Protein backbone atom coordinates (compact mmCIF):
# COMPACT_ATOMS: atom_id res chain seq x y z
CA UNK A 1 0.00 0.00 0.00
CA UNK A 2 2.87 2.35 0.81
CA UNK A 3 4.38 1.84 -2.65
CA UNK A 4 0.97 2.37 -4.25
CA UNK A 5 0.44 5.67 -2.43
CA UNK A 6 3.96 6.87 -3.24
CA UNK A 7 3.60 5.84 -6.89
CA UNK A 8 0.21 7.52 -7.19
CA UNK A 9 1.55 10.71 -5.59
CA UNK A 10 4.52 10.80 -7.96
CA UNK A 11 2.25 10.40 -11.00
CA UNK A 12 -0.09 13.12 -9.70
CA UNK A 13 2.84 15.53 -9.19
CA UNK A 14 4.10 14.80 -12.71
CA UNK A 15 0.63 15.35 -14.17
CA UNK A 16 0.15 18.66 -12.32
CA UNK A 17 3.61 19.89 -13.34
CA UNK A 18 3.03 18.95 -16.99
CA UNK A 19 -0.38 20.64 -17.13
CA UNK A 20 0.91 23.80 -15.45
CA UNK A 21 3.86 23.97 -17.83
CA UNK A 22 1.76 23.27 -20.93
CA UNK A 23 3.10 23.86 -24.42
CA UNK A 24 6.23 22.02 -25.50
CA UNK A 25 6.83 20.62 -22.00
CA UNK A 26 3.42 18.97 -21.99
CA UNK A 27 3.95 17.66 -25.53
CA UNK A 28 7.38 16.24 -24.62
CA UNK A 29 6.08 14.49 -21.49
CA UNK A 30 3.13 13.07 -23.42
CA UNK A 31 5.51 11.83 -26.13
CA UNK A 32 7.58 10.02 -23.51
CA UNK A 33 4.51 8.53 -21.82
CA UNK A 34 3.06 7.54 -25.19
CA UNK A 35 6.23 5.70 -26.21
CA UNK A 36 6.24 3.79 -22.91
CA UNK A 37 2.55 2.98 -23.29
CA UNK A 38 3.15 1.81 -26.86
CA UNK A 39 6.01 -0.42 -25.69
CA UNK A 40 3.85 -1.92 -22.94
CA UNK A 41 1.00 -2.61 -25.34
CA UNK A 42 3.32 -4.12 -27.95
CA UNK A 43 4.77 -6.49 -25.36
CA UNK A 44 1.32 -7.41 -24.07
CA UNK A 45 -0.10 -8.14 -27.53
CA UNK A 46 2.97 -9.95 -28.90
CA UNK A 47 3.99 -7.42 -31.56
CA UNK A 48 7.70 -7.97 -31.00
CA UNK A 49 9.04 -11.06 -32.72
CA UNK A 50 10.32 -12.61 -29.47
CA UNK A 51 7.91 -10.85 -27.15
CA UNK A 52 10.63 -8.76 -25.52
CA UNK A 53 13.12 -7.02 -27.80
CA UNK A 54 11.70 -4.21 -30.00
CA UNK A 55 11.67 -5.32 -33.61
CA UNK A 56 11.44 -3.47 -36.91
CA UNK A 57 7.64 -3.46 -36.88
CA UNK A 58 7.54 -1.89 -33.43
CA UNK A 59 10.28 0.56 -34.43
CA UNK A 60 8.15 1.86 -37.30
CA UNK A 61 5.52 2.68 -34.68
CA UNK A 62 7.98 4.75 -32.63
CA UNK A 63 8.86 6.78 -35.71
CA UNK A 64 5.21 7.44 -36.43
CA UNK A 65 4.54 8.48 -32.82
CA UNK A 66 7.44 10.95 -32.85
CA UNK A 67 6.30 12.51 -36.14
CA UNK A 68 2.69 12.62 -34.93
CA UNK A 69 3.63 14.57 -31.80
CA UNK A 70 5.91 16.88 -33.77
CA UNK A 71 2.97 17.81 -35.99
CA UNK A 72 0.72 18.33 -32.98
CA UNK A 73 3.27 20.53 -31.24
CA UNK A 74 3.86 22.80 -34.20
CA UNK A 75 0.08 23.05 -34.69
CA UNK A 76 -0.55 23.91 -31.04
CA UNK A 77 2.33 26.36 -30.86
CA UNK A 78 1.48 28.03 -34.17
CA UNK A 79 5.16 27.94 -35.16
CA UNK A 80 4.79 25.80 -38.27
CA UNK A 81 3.07 25.95 -41.65
CA UNK A 82 0.43 23.31 -40.88
CA UNK A 83 -2.75 24.86 -39.47
CA UNK A 84 -6.51 24.37 -39.45
CA UNK A 85 -7.93 21.94 -41.97
CA UNK A 86 -4.44 21.13 -43.27
CA UNK A 87 -3.55 19.67 -39.87
CA UNK A 88 -6.43 17.18 -40.04
CA UNK A 89 -5.29 16.22 -43.54
CA UNK A 90 -1.66 15.79 -42.48
CA UNK A 91 -2.59 13.67 -39.46
CA UNK A 92 -4.88 11.51 -41.58
CA UNK A 93 -2.10 11.05 -44.15
CA UNK A 94 0.35 10.18 -41.37
CA UNK A 95 -1.87 7.45 -39.91
CA UNK A 96 -2.60 5.90 -43.31
CA UNK A 97 1.08 6.13 -44.22
CA UNK A 98 2.00 4.46 -40.94
CA UNK A 99 -0.32 1.54 -41.68
CA UNK A 100 1.08 1.18 -45.20
CA UNK A 101 4.65 1.25 -43.87
CA UNK A 102 3.84 -1.44 -41.32
CA UNK A 103 2.36 -3.53 -44.11
CA UNK A 104 5.54 -2.97 -46.13
CA UNK A 105 7.60 -4.31 -43.22
CA UNK A 106 5.24 -7.27 -43.03
CA UNK A 107 5.68 -8.04 -46.72
CA UNK A 108 9.42 -7.38 -47.02
CA UNK A 109 10.33 -9.43 -43.95
CA UNK A 110 7.82 -12.23 -44.53
CA UNK A 111 7.39 -14.61 -42.74
CA UNK A 112 8.99 -12.91 -39.71
CA UNK A 113 5.71 -11.28 -38.63
CA UNK A 114 2.15 -12.55 -38.67
CA UNK A 115 -0.76 -10.47 -39.90
CA UNK A 116 -2.20 -10.21 -36.38
CA UNK A 117 1.06 -8.63 -35.21
CA UNK A 118 0.70 -5.88 -37.83
CA UNK A 119 -2.90 -5.32 -36.76
CA UNK A 120 -1.85 -5.19 -33.11
CA UNK A 121 1.01 -2.74 -33.82
CA UNK A 122 -1.31 -0.26 -35.52
CA UNK A 123 -3.94 -0.73 -32.81
CA UNK A 124 -1.32 -0.10 -30.10
CA UNK A 125 -0.33 3.18 -31.76
CA UNK A 126 -3.92 4.44 -31.92
CA UNK A 127 -5.02 3.13 -28.53
CA UNK A 128 -2.16 4.57 -26.50
CA UNK A 129 -0.26 7.45 -28.16
CA UNK A 130 -2.98 8.94 -30.38
CA UNK A 131 -5.69 8.90 -27.72
CA UNK A 132 -3.30 10.31 -25.12
CA UNK A 133 -2.47 13.17 -27.51
CA UNK A 134 -5.94 14.59 -26.89
CA UNK A 135 -4.61 15.86 -23.57
CA UNK A 136 -2.39 18.23 -25.55
CA UNK A 137 -5.15 19.03 -28.04
CA UNK A 138 -7.52 19.87 -25.17
CA UNK A 139 -4.91 22.11 -23.53
CA UNK A 140 -4.53 23.93 -26.87
CA UNK A 141 -8.23 24.90 -27.00
CA UNK A 142 -9.58 28.26 -25.95
CA UNK A 143 -9.83 28.01 -22.14
CA UNK A 144 -8.04 24.68 -22.58
CA UNK A 145 -5.71 25.42 -19.67
CA UNK A 146 -8.77 24.93 -17.44
CA UNK A 147 -10.73 22.34 -19.40
CA UNK A 148 -7.78 19.92 -19.60
CA UNK A 149 -7.94 19.36 -15.83
CA UNK A 150 -11.32 17.67 -16.32
CA UNK A 151 -9.60 14.79 -18.10
CA UNK A 152 -7.85 13.87 -14.86
CA UNK A 153 -10.64 14.96 -12.53
CA UNK A 154 -13.22 12.79 -14.26
CA UNK A 155 -10.81 9.83 -14.35
CA UNK A 156 -9.08 9.87 -10.99
CA UNK A 157 -11.91 11.34 -8.90
CA UNK A 158 -14.21 8.72 -10.41
CA UNK A 159 -11.71 5.99 -9.54
CA UNK A 160 -11.43 7.17 -5.93
CA UNK A 161 -15.16 7.68 -5.38
CA UNK A 162 -16.00 4.37 -7.06
CA UNK A 163 -13.55 2.56 -4.80
CA UNK A 164 -14.89 3.96 -1.52
CA UNK A 165 -18.53 3.66 -2.60
CA UNK A 166 -17.94 0.07 -3.67
CA UNK A 167 -16.18 -0.81 -0.42
CA UNK A 168 -18.92 0.68 1.76
CA UNK A 169 -22.10 -0.32 -0.08
CA UNK A 170 -21.21 -2.34 -3.19
CA UNK A 171 -23.44 -5.40 -3.61
CA UNK A 172 -24.14 -5.92 -7.29
CA UNK A 173 -21.19 -6.97 -9.46
CA UNK A 174 -20.80 -4.85 -12.59
CA UNK A 175 -18.43 -7.13 -14.54
CA UNK A 176 -18.10 -10.32 -12.49
CA UNK A 177 -15.91 -12.19 -14.97
CA UNK A 178 -13.65 -9.33 -16.02
CA UNK A 179 -13.34 -7.40 -12.74
CA UNK A 180 -15.09 -9.13 -9.80
CA UNK A 181 -14.36 -6.31 -7.34
CA UNK A 182 -16.16 -3.59 -9.30
CA UNK A 183 -19.79 -2.99 -8.34
CA UNK A 184 -22.73 -1.14 -9.87
CA UNK A 185 -22.99 0.95 -6.71
CA UNK A 186 -19.31 1.85 -7.01
CA UNK A 187 -19.74 2.88 -10.63
CA UNK A 188 -22.68 5.13 -9.74
CA UNK A 189 -20.71 6.66 -6.88
CA UNK A 190 -17.81 7.34 -9.23
CA UNK A 191 -20.03 9.11 -11.76
CA UNK A 192 -21.74 11.19 -9.05
CA UNK A 193 -18.42 12.12 -7.46
CA UNK A 194 -16.89 13.14 -10.77
CA UNK A 195 -19.92 15.25 -11.73
CA UNK A 196 -19.81 16.98 -8.34
CA UNK A 197 -16.08 17.62 -8.72
CA UNK A 198 -16.79 19.19 -12.13
CA UNK A 199 -19.41 21.46 -10.58
CA UNK A 200 -17.07 22.59 -7.78
CA UNK A 201 -14.15 23.08 -10.14
CA UNK A 202 -16.24 25.22 -12.48
CA UNK A 203 -18.09 27.18 -9.78
CA UNK A 204 -15.01 28.22 -7.83
CA UNK A 205 -12.56 28.68 -10.72
CA UNK A 206 -13.80 28.49 -14.28
CA UNK A 207 -16.89 30.72 -13.97
CA UNK A 208 -14.55 33.59 -13.12
CA UNK A 209 -12.44 32.97 -16.20
CA UNK A 210 -15.01 32.45 -18.95
CA UNK A 211 -17.03 35.70 -19.08
CA UNK A 212 -20.75 35.97 -19.87
CA UNK A 213 -21.20 32.21 -20.04
CA UNK A 214 -22.55 29.92 -17.32
CA UNK A 215 -20.51 26.77 -17.81
CA UNK A 216 -20.99 24.95 -14.52
CA UNK A 217 -23.72 22.78 -16.03
CA UNK A 218 -21.39 21.86 -18.89
CA UNK A 219 -18.62 20.86 -16.49
CA UNK A 220 -21.09 18.72 -14.54
CA UNK A 221 -22.05 16.92 -17.77
CA UNK A 222 -18.40 16.59 -18.79
CA UNK A 223 -17.50 15.20 -15.37
CA UNK A 224 -20.36 12.69 -15.38
CA UNK A 225 -19.90 11.44 -18.94
CA UNK A 226 -16.14 11.44 -18.52
CA UNK A 227 -16.54 9.20 -15.46
CA UNK A 228 -18.66 6.69 -17.40
CA UNK A 229 -16.11 6.61 -20.21
CA UNK A 230 -13.19 6.31 -17.78
CA UNK A 231 -14.67 3.14 -16.29
CA UNK A 232 -15.03 1.65 -19.77
CA UNK A 233 -11.39 2.52 -20.40
CA UNK A 234 -10.35 0.83 -17.17
CA UNK A 235 -12.24 -2.34 -18.05
CA UNK A 236 -10.94 -2.31 -21.64
CA UNK A 237 -7.33 -2.29 -20.44
CA UNK A 238 -8.16 -5.08 -17.98
CA UNK A 239 -9.75 -7.14 -20.75
CA UNK A 240 -6.57 -6.95 -22.83
CA UNK A 241 -4.53 -8.13 -19.84
CA UNK A 242 -6.93 -11.02 -19.27
CA UNK A 243 -6.77 -12.02 -22.94
CA UNK A 244 -2.99 -12.18 -22.80
CA UNK A 245 -2.63 -13.58 -19.26
CA UNK A 246 -0.61 -10.73 -17.73
CA UNK A 247 -1.04 -9.07 -14.35
CA UNK A 248 0.42 -5.63 -15.14
CA UNK A 249 1.54 -3.87 -18.30
CA UNK A 250 4.84 -2.79 -16.76
CA UNK A 251 6.75 -1.93 -13.60
CA UNK A 252 7.71 1.74 -14.02
CA UNK A 253 5.18 3.01 -11.42
CA UNK A 254 5.68 1.34 -8.02
CA UNK A 255 2.47 -0.17 -6.66
CA UNK A 256 0.55 0.47 -9.87
CA UNK A 257 2.41 -1.32 -12.66
CA UNK A 258 3.04 0.42 -15.95
CA UNK A 259 1.83 3.56 -17.71
CA UNK A 260 -1.12 1.65 -19.17
CA UNK A 261 -2.13 0.46 -15.69
CA UNK A 262 -2.33 4.04 -14.38
CA UNK A 263 -3.51 5.90 -17.47
CA UNK A 264 -6.00 3.34 -18.79
CA UNK A 265 -9.01 5.51 -17.91
CA UNK A 266 -7.33 8.79 -18.93
CA UNK A 267 -6.73 7.34 -22.40
CA UNK A 268 -10.49 7.05 -22.91
CA UNK A 269 -11.55 10.31 -21.25
CA UNK A 270 -9.07 12.54 -23.10
CA UNK A 271 -10.68 12.41 -26.59
CA UNK A 272 -14.22 12.38 -25.18
CA UNK A 273 -13.66 15.50 -23.08
CA UNK A 274 -11.97 17.23 -26.02
CA UNK A 275 -15.03 16.69 -28.21
CA UNK A 276 -17.48 17.58 -25.43
CA UNK A 277 -15.58 20.81 -24.74
CA UNK A 278 -15.89 21.72 -28.41
CA UNK A 279 -19.62 20.96 -28.42
CA UNK A 280 -20.76 22.22 -25.02
CA UNK A 281 -18.45 25.13 -24.31
CA UNK A 282 -17.49 26.18 -27.82
CA UNK A 283 -13.82 26.05 -26.91
Residue, then its C-alpha position, 0 to 999 in steps of 0.5 A: x500500500x505504501x508503494x501504491x500511495x507513493x507511486x500515485x503521488x509521484x504520478x499526480x505531481x508529474x501530471x500537475x507539473x506537466x499541465x501547469x507547464x503546458x506547451x512544448x513541456x506537456x507535448x514532450x512528457x506526453x511523447x515520452x509517456x506515449x512511447x512507454x505505453x506503446x512499448x507496454x501494449x506491444x509487449x502485451x499483444x505480442x507485436x515484438x518477434x520474441x515478445x521482448x526485444x523491440x523489432x522493426x515493426x515496433x520501431x516503425x511505430x515509434x517513428x510514427x509516434x514521434x512525427x505525430x507529436x511533432x505535428x501536434x506541437x507545431x500546430x498547437x504552438x502556431x510555429x509551423x506551416x500546418x494549421x486548421x484543416x491542413x492539420x487534419x489532412x496531415x494527421x490523416x495522411x500520417x496514420x494511413x502512411x503508418x499503416x502502409x509502412x507497417x504492411x511494407x515491413x510485413x511483406x518485405x520481412x515475410x514470414x517474420x511477422x504474422x498479420x495479427x502482429x501488424x494489426x496489433x502494432x497499428x492498434x497499439x499506436x492508436x489506442x495509446x499514443x494517439x488517444x493520449x495526444x488529446x490531452x495536448x489538443x484539449x490544452x490547446x483549446x480556448x480556455x483549454x488550460x482549465x478544461x484539460x484538468x477535467x480529463x484527470x478529474x473525471x478519471x481519478x476522482x471517479x476511480x477514488x469515489x467508485x472505490x470507496x462507494x464500492x467498499x462501503x455499499x457495493x453489492x451488485x457486481x458490474x463485470x463479475x468475470x472481467x473485474x469481480x471487485x467492481x460494483x454497480x454501486x461503485x460505478x454510480x458513486x464514481x459518476x456522481x463524485x466526478x460530476x460533483x467535482x466538475x461542478x465545484x471546479x467550475x463554480x469556484x474557478x472556471x466561472x470567473x475565467x469564462x465571461x458571460x457564459x454559465x458553464x458549470x452545467x457543462x462541467x457537470x455533464x463533462x464530469x459525469x460522462x467522462x466518469x462513465x467513459x473512464x470506467x469503460x477505459x479501465x475495463x478495456x485495459x483489464x480485458x486486454x490483460x486477461x486475454x494475454x494472461x498478464x497481471x500488469x503492463x509494466x513496472x515503471x510506477x511502483x504499486x501500480x504497474x506500468x503507464x497503461x495500468x495508471x492511465x487506462x481511464x485517462x486514455x479514454x476520457x481525453x478524446x471524449x472530453x476534447x469533443x465535449x468541450x468543443x460541443x458544449x463550451x465552444x472552446 
